[in-house]
Amino acid sequence: MKDDRKIQAVIFDMDGLLLDSEGLWIDCWTEVGSEAGLPVEDIRSAARAVIGMNAQATRETFLRVLHAEMDYDYYKAKASERFAQAEKEGRLLLKEGAEEILSQLHARGYRLALATSTEHRTAERQMRERGLWQYFHACAFGSEVAHSKPAPDVFLLAAERLGVAPEQSCVLEDSYNGVRAAHAAGMRCIMVPDLLPPDEEMQQLADSVVPDLEHALPEILNMQTARAV
């Protein structure tokens, strides 16, 4: 008999959580910007700031940080070419424990969703090629919602597609924007930091902060739907 006090669904971010991609993206942007004579520190600052954001929010952030000095679409295409080449060279790796946590939760009957700012075709291809697509019952993408993380839209859409209430859902995230979005959605949240260490705000917003996906599994299994008061 299902225990309704337990979390019923787990929603996964992708980049920086399941895929070790964030640092690779920043390196690609840095290379392109440096070759073009753009301020490298500004490029890296913008690339870190957009972690978790969708395409439109990323574009707006780059133009704001670079003071509209760049042809964003041109340089984004160049950075994407570098990233695609790195992926072909086998440099885009799964985060340790990614398949294990998905398979364990799937076997235990949890409803699983992918909620990512990455474009649908790219995300599906990357998950399929790494054997993870089979575990997801639903997906939601940043291009499908009106507002990017830190707004809760993409997580709420994922829960809706799973047929599970937000309060019965737990989000796994690595980014500040993702943790903020999960909290705004009224969902439980486990932060698994990648490039950004948890600051005081993240410690307050996340239900727990764990060093890796292996440590996230027991947190989920023991998690109740009601937040501790």
C-alpha positions as CSV (number, residue, x, y, z in Angstrom):
1,M,0.0,0.0,0.0
2,K,1.4,3.4,-1.0
3,D,2.3,5.7,1.8
4,D,0.9,9.1,0.9
5,R,3.1,10.8,3.4
6,K,6.1,9.9,1.3
7,I,7.4,11.9,-1.7
8,Q,5.8,10.4,-4.8
9,A,7.8,12.1,-7.6
10,V,11.4,13.2,-8.1
11,I,12.2,15.9,-10.7
12,F,15.7,16.1,-12.0
13,D,17.6,19.0,-13.5
14,M,20.1,17.9,-16.2
15,D,23.1,20.1,-16.7
16,G,25.4,20.1,-13.7
17,L,23.3,17.4,-12.0
18,L,23.1,14.4,-14.4
19,L,25.6,15.7,-16.9
20,D,29.0,17.2,-16.1
21,S,28.4,20.0,-18.6
22,E,28.5,23.3,-16.8
23,G,32.3,23.7,-16.6
24,L,32.6,22.5,-20.2
25,W,30.1,25.2,-21.4
26,I,32.0,27.9,-19.5
27,D,35.3,26.8,-21.0
28,C,33.8,26.9,-24.5
29,W,32.4,30.4,-23.9
30,T,35.7,31.5,-22.5
31,E,37.7,30.3,-25.5
32,V,35.4,32.0,-28.0
33,G,35.3,35.2,-26.1
34,S,39.0,35.3,-25.5
35,E,39.7,34.8,-29.2
36,A,37.3,37.6,-30.1
37,G,39.0,40.0,-27.6
38,L,35.9,40.2,-25.3
39,P,36.5,40.7,-21.6
40,V,37.2,37.2,-20.3
41,E,36.1,37.8,-16.8
42,D,32.8,39.3,-18.0
43,I,32.3,36.3,-20.2
44,R,32.9,33.9,-17.3
45,S,30.8,35.9,-15.0
46,A,27.9,35.8,-17.4
47,A,28.3,32.1,-18.1
48,R,28.2,31.4,-14.3
49,A,25.2,33.7,-13.8
50,V,23.1,31.9,-16.4
51,I,23.4,28.4,-14.9
52,G,19.9,27.0,-14.9
53,M,18.4,29.6,-17.1
54,N,16.6,29.1,-20.4
55,A,17.8,30.4,-23.8
56,Q,16.0,33.7,-23.7
57,A,17.1,34.5,-20.1
58,T,20.7,33.5,-21.0
59,R,20.7,35.8,-24.0
60,E,19.4,38.8,-21.9
61,T,22.0,38.1,-19.2
62,F,24.9,38.0,-21.5
63,L,23.9,41.2,-23.2
64,R,23.4,42.9,-19.9
65,V,26.8,41.8,-18.5
66,L,28.7,42.6,-21.7
67,H,26.8,45.9,-22.1
68,A,25.5,44.9,-25.5
69,E,29.1,44.9,-26.8
70,M,28.8,41.5,-28.5
71,D,26.9,39.8,-31.3
72,Y,25.4,37.3,-28.9
73,D,23.9,35.0,-31.5
74,Y,27.1,34.7,-33.4
75,Y,29.2,33.9,-30.4
76,K,26.6,31.6,-29.0
77,A,26.8,29.6,-32.2
78,K,30.6,29.5,-32.0
79,A,30.5,28.3,-28.4
80,S,27.9,25.7,-29.3
81,E,30.2,24.4,-32.1
82,R,33.0,24.1,-29.5
83,F,30.7,22.2,-27.1
84,A,29.5,19.9,-29.9
85,Q,33.1,19.1,-30.8
86,A,34.0,18.4,-27.1
87,E,31.0,16.1,-26.9
88,K,32.2,14.2,-30.0
89,E,35.5,13.8,-28.3
90,G,33.9,12.2,-25.3
91,R,34.4,15.0,-22.9
92,L,30.8,15.3,-21.8
93,L,30.4,12.8,-19.0
94,L,27.7,11.6,-16.7
95,K,27.9,12.8,-13.2
96,E,28.9,10.0,-10.8
97,G,25.9,8.1,-9.6
98,A,23.4,9.4,-12.2
99,E,22.3,6.1,-13.6
100,E,22.2,4.5,-10.2
101,I,19.9,7.0,-8.5
102,L,17.5,7.0,-11.5
103,S,17.4,3.2,-11.7
104,Q,16.9,2.8,-7.9
105,L,14.1,5.4,-7.8
106,H,12.4,3.9,-10.9
107,A,12.5,0.4,-9.4
108,R,10.9,1.7,-6.2
109,G,8.0,3.2,-8.1
110,Y,8.7,6.9,-7.9
111,R,7.4,9.1,-10.7
112,L,10.5,10.6,-12.4
113,A,10.7,13.7,-14.6
114,L,13.4,15.7,-16.3
115,A,13.1,19.5,-16.1
116,T,15.8,21.3,-17.9
117,S,16.5,24.6,-19.6
118,T,18.3,22.7,-22.5
119,E,16.4,22.5,-25.8
120,H,14.2,19.4,-26.1
121,R,16.0,17.7,-29.0
122,T,19.4,18.2,-27.5
123,A,18.3,17.0,-24.0
124,E,16.6,13.9,-25.3
125,R,19.6,13.0,-27.5
126,Q,22.0,13.4,-24.6
127,M,19.9,11.3,-22.3
128,R,19.2,8.6,-24.9
129,E,22.8,8.3,-25.8
130,R,23.7,7.7,-22.2
131,G,20.9,5.3,-21.5
132,L,19.0,7.5,-19.1
133,W,15.9,8.5,-21.2
134,Q,14.1,5.3,-20.3
135,Y,13.8,6.3,-16.7
136,F,11.7,9.4,-17.2
137,H,7.9,9.4,-17.1
138,A,7.7,13.0,-18.2
139,C,9.8,15.9,-19.3
140,A,9.5,19.7,-19.2
141,F,11.8,22.2,-21.1
142,G,12.6,25.8,-20.5
143,S,11.3,26.7,-24.0
144,E,7.9,25.5,-23.0
145,V,7.3,27.9,-20.2
146,A,6.8,31.7,-19.9
147,H,9.4,32.3,-17.2
148,S,12.9,30.8,-16.7
149,K,14.3,29.6,-13.4
150,P,14.4,31.0,-10.8
151,A,10.6,31.2,-11.5
152,P,8.9,27.8,-10.7
153,D,7.3,27.3,-14.1
154,V,9.3,24.4,-15.5
155,F,9.0,22.4,-12.3
156,L,5.3,23.0,-12.0
157,L,4.9,21.8,-15.6
158,A,6.9,18.7,-14.9
159,A,4.8,17.9,-11.8
160,E,1.6,18.5,-13.9
161,R,2.8,16.1,-16.5
162,L,3.6,13.5,-13.9
163,G,0.1,13.9,-12.4
164,V,1.6,14.6,-9.0
165,A,1.0,17.6,-6.7
166,P,3.9,20.0,-6.1
167,E,4.0,19.2,-2.4
168,Q,4.4,15.5,-3.2
169,S,7.4,16.3,-5.4
170,C,11.2,16.6,-4.7
171,V,13.6,18.5,-7.0
172,L,17.3,17.6,-7.4
173,E,19.3,20.7,-8.4
174,D,22.8,21.9,-8.6
175,S,22.2,25.6,-9.4
176,Y,21.1,28.6,-7.3
177,N,18.4,29.4,-9.8
178,G,17.1,25.9,-9.7
179,V,16.9,25.8,-5.9
180,R,15.1,29.1,-5.9
181,A,12.7,27.7,-8.5
182,A,12.0,24.5,-6.6
183,H,11.3,26.5,-3.4
184,A,9.0,28.9,-5.3
185,A,7.1,25.8,-6.6
186,G,6.4,24.6,-3.1
187,M,8.5,21.5,-3.7
188,R,11.0,19.8,-1.5
189,C,14.5,20.3,-2.8
190,I,17.9,18.6,-2.5
191,M,20.9,20.6,-3.7
192,V,23.8,18.7,-5.1
193,P,26.3,21.5,-5.8
194,D,28.4,21.5,-8.9
195,L,30.3,24.7,-9.8
196,L,28.6,26.9,-7.2
197,P,29.1,26.1,-3.5
198,P,26.0,26.4,-1.3
199,D,25.8,29.9,0.3
200,E,23.6,30.9,3.2
201,E,20.6,31.4,1.0
202,M,20.9,27.9,-0.5
203,Q,21.2,26.4,2.9
204,Q,18.0,28.0,3.9
205,L,16.0,27.3,0.7
206,A,17.1,23.7,0.2
207,D,15.8,20.9,2.4
208,S,19.2,19.4,2.4
209,V,22.6,19.8,0.7
210,V,24.5,16.7,-0.2
211,P,27.9,16.2,-1.8
212,D,26.8,13.9,-4.6
213,L,23.9,11.9,-6.1
214,E,24.8,8.8,-4.0
215,H,24.0,10.8,-0.9
216,A,20.8,12.2,-2.3
217,L,19.2,8.8,-2.6
218,P,18.7,8.1,1.1
219,E,17.5,11.6,1.6
220,I,14.7,11.0,-0.9
221,L,13.8,7.6,0.5
222,N,13.3,9.1,3.9
223,M,11.6,12.3,2.8
224,Q,8.0,13.1,3.9
225,T,5.7,15.4,1.9
226,A,5.2,17.8,4.8
227,R,8.1,20.2,5.5
228,A,9.5,20.2,9.0
229,V,8.3,23.2,11.0
